[in-house]
Amino acid sequence: MGTTPLYVQFLITGLQASIWICLLFSTFVGVEWIYRVLQSNLYEWQLFLAPIFLSIIYVVGIVVDRLSDLLFTPWSNRLKTLMIPNPPRPISVMRFQIGKDSEALNGQLEYTRSRMRVVRATSVNVALITLFAILLVTRTTSIVDVALRRSAALSIFVIGVLFLVTLLYTYYKLMKTTLFLIREHYKLVAVDQNN
């Protein structure tokens, strides 16, 4: 995989994470800081602040990517065991072996891997966005009506869970597809090598 798609993946993940970081910050500090930032003259500093902001977002994206990898590893390992019960070699070696012989297949596997990374990290970010949005809504005193706060928190919860379930199902299907491709193409490579 080239460095540009990886860089973009980390920026996407970091931008998503910046949402829950702002929600968390707002939960404890309040939302007034947003109005102050919007009313300030930051536009005069945008050329200076943009690279700093993107650098921070990039690093946050890397951290969230590693965290999501850590959280999803047990599930991924179970799927690998179910799809390829007794691999003749480690699955990463099998993938490398079939990828080196077919540039098109390697490109497809890399593309799918990229999508899995984005979906995996987005799942973690959506869970945290949902959690901290609910915290913010329930702790915000500017919404006086308690029933309104509860209904807003319930709406956020339902939307977050639906989105999260969709992301988890997408990750599951992408992982199964990748493992199926590796298994079946490795069988073909093994047959070709035996002939």
Residue pairs with C-beta under 8 A, 6 or more apart in sequence:
1 110
1 113
1 114
5 114
6 114
7 58
9 61
9 65
9 114
9 117
9 118
9 121
10 58
10 61
10 62
10 65
11 54
11 57
11 58
11 61
12 61
12 118
12 121
12 122
13 60
13 61
13 64
13 65
13 118
13 121
13 122
13 125
14 56
14 57
14 58
14 59
14 60
14 61
14 62
14 64
15 57
15 61
16 64
16 121
16 122
16 125
16 126
16 129
17 57
17 60
17 61
17 63
17 64
17 125
17 128
18 57
18 60
19 125
19 129
20 125
20 128
20 129
20 131
20 132
21 60
23 129
23 132
23 133
23 135
23 136
24 132
24 135
25 33
26 33
26 34
26 136
27 132
27 135
27 136
27 139
31 136
31 140
31 142
42 49
61 121
64 121
64 124
64 125
65 117
65 120
65 121
67 124
68 120
68 121
68 123
68 124
69 117
69 120
71 124
72 120
72 123
72 171
76 175
79 172
79 175
79 176
79 179
80 87
80 91
80 179
83 176
83 179
83 180
83 183
84 91
84 94
84 179
84 182
84 183
87 94
88 94
88 186
88 190
89 97
91 179
91 182
94 182
94 186
95 109
95 182
97 186
97 189
98 105
98 106
98 182
98 185
98 186
98 189
99 105
99 106
99 109
100 106
101 189
102 185
105 181
105 185
108 181
109 178
109 181
109 182
112 174
112 177
112 178
112 181
113 178
115 174
116 171
116 174
116 175
116 178
119 167
119 170
119 171
119 174
120 171
122 167
123 164
123 167
123 168
123 171
126 160
126 163
126 164
126 167
127 160
127 164
129 160
130 156
130 157
130 159
130 160
130 161
130 163
130 164
131 160
133 156
133 160
134 153
134 156
134 157
134 160
137 143
137 149
137 152
137 153
137 156
138 149
138 150
138 153
140 149
143 149
143 152
